[in-house]
Amino acid sequence: MRNIHTGMFMRKVLLTCAVLLPSYALFAQDDLMKIMEQQNTKTKKEEVTATFKSIRLINGHDIETCKQGELLFTVQHRFGQINQGSYEFFGLDQATMRLGFDYGVFNWLTVGVGRSTFEKMYDGFLKAKLLKQRKGGTPVTITGVSAMQINTLRFSDPDRKNYFSSRLTYSHQLLIASKVSNTFSLQLMPSYVHRNLVPTASEKNDVFALGGGGRIRLSRSVNFTAEYYYVFPGQISSTYKNSLAVGFDIETGGHVFQVHFTNSRSMVEKGFIAETTGDWLDGGIHFGFNLNRVFTVYTPKE
């Protein structure tokens, strides 16, 4: 009798396990999926966003990139120097412009092209976000930018043997930024510019500079920005100055309007890093603005 009862008991245990184990496995799988979803959500929340309000600080790039599938159309204006007096309406009678198109190939990769009226310059760049700042983790975001510029002005001496390569300039930057708080962001910009052709023999083809800039939030839609590039001595003509710019970013619906003052007329790296001519001390300052408008070309599938 004991063996019969034992056998019946074992069959009940096995039957119970056969019924409960699949259900338990399903519940365990659901719990595991929930944990993974929570971890992914937590990871996304840990990523620091909106370090800056546009992909350019003022003249130069910041660490931001376009979202995948977004096209950024930029209009940049620089007026003449304000020390030209009332006859030139303090520089407003003169203007240079750059039109640019930047596209987000991926969230971390942006490609861009532009054309400036100053020196009839064409430019293109690749911009990749290499490291992201995270709350409680990585303290900085690092983005790399490589650009090329083509000067299409007529050669000053057409009778001389001129080369197309003389028109080319290259620049590379490593942008390192930290969103210290919701109201303050800071960025460093180690920069390298290579000019295939330089104006004088005393100037270097390779120019190294260190830039610094930042953003201070003044209100919900207004931010104060500043940017400065220090060119290490002995590389460029003494007539050139270090680039300094200050301004305001104003968010207005679907675009960011940037107004600023800068001693740089050019809006590409070759110009504002290595060939700035304006002097803040004698009023060689250009009033300008950047108008940025984002268009969604397509929405990627999640």
WOJODA-V152756 format. One record per residue. N is the residue number from 0. RES is the residue in one letter. PHI is phi in whole degrees, 0 to 359 (none if undefined). Layout:
BEGIN
n=<N | N>
res=<RES | RES>
phi=<PHI | PHI>
END
This chain:
BEGIN
n=<0 | 1 | 2 | 3 | 4 | 5 | 6 | 7 | 8 | 9 | 10 | 11 | 12 | 13 | 14 | 15 | 16 | 17 | 18 | 19 | 20 | 21 | 22 | 23 | 24 | 25 | 26 | 27 | 28 | 29 | 30 | 31 | 32 | 33 | 34 | 35 | 36 | 37 | 38 | 39 | 40 | 41 | 42 | 43 | 44 | 45 | 46 | 47 | 48 | 49 | 50 | 51 | 52 | 53 | 54 | 55 | 56 | 57 | 58 | 59 | 60 | 61 | 62 | 63 | 64 | 65 | 66 | 67 | 68 | 69 | 70 | 71 | 72 | 73 | 74 | 75 | 76 | 77 | 78 | 79 | 80 | 81 | 82 | 83 | 84 | 85 | 86 | 87 | 88 | 89 | 90 | 91 | 92 | 93 | 94 | 95 | 96 | 97 | 98 | 99 | 100 | 101 | 102 | 103 | 104 | 105 | 106 | 107 | 108 | 109 | 110 | 111 | 112 | 113 | 114 | 115 | 116 | 117 | 118 | 119 | 120 | 121 | 122 | 123 | 124 | 125 | 126 | 127 | 128 | 129 | 130 | 131 | 132 | 133 | 134 | 135 | 136 | 137 | 138 | 139 | 140 | 141 | 142 | 143 | 144 | 145 | 146 | 147 | 148 | 149 | 150 | 151 | 152 | 153 | 154 | 155 | 156 | 157 | 158 | 159 | 160 | 161 | 162 | 163 | 164 | 165 | 166 | 167 | 168 | 169 | 170 | 171 | 172 | 173 | 174 | 175 | 176 | 177 | 178 | 179 | 180 | 181 | 182 | 183 | 184 | 185 | 186 | 187 | 188 | 189 | 190 | 191 | 192 | 193 | 194 | 195 | 196 | 197 | 198 | 199 | 200 | 201 | 202 | 203 | 204 | 205 | 206 | 207 | 208 | 209 | 210 | 211 | 212 | 213 | 214 | 215 | 216 | 217 | 218 | 219 | 220 | 221 | 222 | 223 | 224 | 225 | 226 | 227 | 228 | 229 | 230 | 231 | 232 | 233 | 234 | 235 | 236 | 237 | 238 | 239 | 240 | 241 | 242 | 243 | 244 | 245 | 246 | 247 | 248 | 249 | 250 | 251 | 252 | 253 | 254 | 255 | 256 | 257 | 258 | 259 | 260 | 261 | 262 | 263 | 264 | 265 | 266 | 267 | 268 | 269 | 270 | 271 | 272 | 273 | 274 | 275 | 276 | 277 | 278 | 279 | 280 | 281 | 282 | 283 | 284 | 285 | 286 | 287 | 288 | 289 | 290 | 291 | 292 | 293 | 294 | 295 | 296 | 297 | 298 | 299 | 300 | 301>
res=<M | R | N | I | H | T | G | M | F | M | R | K | V | L | L | T | C | A | V | L | L | P | S | Y | A | L | F | A | Q | D | D | L | M | K | I | M | E | Q | Q | N | T | K | T | K | K | E | E | V | T | A | T | F | K | S | I | R | L | I | N | G | H | D | I | E | T | C | K | Q | G | E | L | L | F | T | V | Q | H | R | F | G | Q | I | N | Q | G | S | Y | E | F | F | G | L | D | Q | A | T | M | R | L | G | F | D | Y | G | V | F | N | W | L | T | V | G | V | G | R | S | T | F | E | K | M | Y | D | G | F | L | K | A | K | L | L | K | Q | R | K | G | G | T | P | V | T | I | T | G | V | S | A | M | Q | I | N | T | L | R | F | S | D | P | D | R | K | N | Y | F | S | S | R | L | T | Y | S | H | Q | L | L | I | A | S | K | V | S | N | T | F | S | L | Q | L | M | P | S | Y | V | H | R | N | L | V | P | T | A | S | E | K | N | D | V | F | A | L | G | G | G | G | R | I | R | L | S | R | S | V | N | F | T | A | E | Y | Y | Y | V | F | P | G | Q | I | S | S | T | Y | K | N | S | L | A | V | G | F | D | I | E | T | G | G | H | V | F | Q | V | H | F | T | N | S | R | S | M | V | E | K | G | F | I | A | E | T | T | G | D | W | L | D | G | G | I | H | F | G | F | N | L | N | R | V | F | T | V | Y | T | P | K | E>
phi=<none | 296 | 290 | 296 | 296 | 296 | 295 | 295 | 296 | 296 | 298 | 296 | 297 | 297 | 296 | 295 | 297 | 297 | 279 | 276 | 299 | 299 | 295 | 297 | 297 | 296 | 297 | 296 | 296 | 299 | 297 | 296 | 296 | 297 | 297 | 295 | 296 | 296 | 294 | 296 | 297 | 297 | 297 | 297 | 292 | 287 | 291 | 276 | 239 | 54 | 298 | 229 | 267 | 218 | 273 | 237 | 289 | 215 | 278 | 264 | 287 | 245 | 284 | 288 | 234 | 289 | 289 | 302 | 87 | 260 | 245 | 256 | 258 | 237 | 245 | 245 | 235 | 229 | 270 | 291 | 289 | 289 | 280 | 282 | 87 | 290 | 299 | 265 | 52 | 54 | 94 | 287 | 285 | 243 | 204 | 239 | 218 | 229 | 253 | 225 | 232 | 241 | 232 | 273 | 292 | 227 | 298 | 259 | 230 | 237 | 242 | 213 | 223 | 202 | 220 | 250 | 288 | 290 | 61 | 45 | 267 | 257 | 216 | 214 | 208 | 242 | 224 | 235 | 275 | 266 | 210 | 249 | 289 | 228 | 293 | 74 | 223 | 301 | 277 | 224 | 252 | 238 | 231 | 254 | 230 | 238 | 224 | 224 | 235 | 234 | 275 | 251 | 297 | 297 | 296 | 297 | 233 | 293 | 282 | 281 | 287 | 250 | 241 | 298 | 299 | 294 | 278 | 266 | 223 | 234 | 216 | 222 | 222 | 244 | 260 | 237 | 227 | 223 | 273 | 296 | 207 | 294 | 249 | 215 | 229 | 228 | 218 | 247 | 226 | 299 | 226 | 224 | 236 | 244 | 254 | 295 | 231 | 246 | 296 | 227 | 292 | 282 | 270 | 268 | 289 | 259 | 237 | 250 | 215 | 235 | 256 | 216 | 197 | 190 | 224 | 237 | 282 | 261 | 206 | 299 | 238 | 234 | 230 | 268 | 232 | 211 | 206 | 215 | 241 | 260 | 268 | 296 | 299 | 81 | 247 | 232 | 297 | 293 | 285 | 274 | 241 | 286 | 281 | 227 | 218 | 226 | 187 | 225 | 259 | 239 | 275 | 227 | 69 | 275 | 215 | 249 | 254 | 250 | 244 | 199 | 235 | 210 | 269 | 255 | 272 | 284 | 242 | 236 | 302 | 305 | 279 | 280 | 274 | 256 | 220 | 282 | 252 | 287 | 238 | 300 | 288 | 247 | 84 | 280 | 240 | 256 | 279 | 201 | 206 | 240 | 246 | 244 | 228 | 259 | 237 | 268 | 282 | 204 | 254 | 292 | 286 | 279>
END
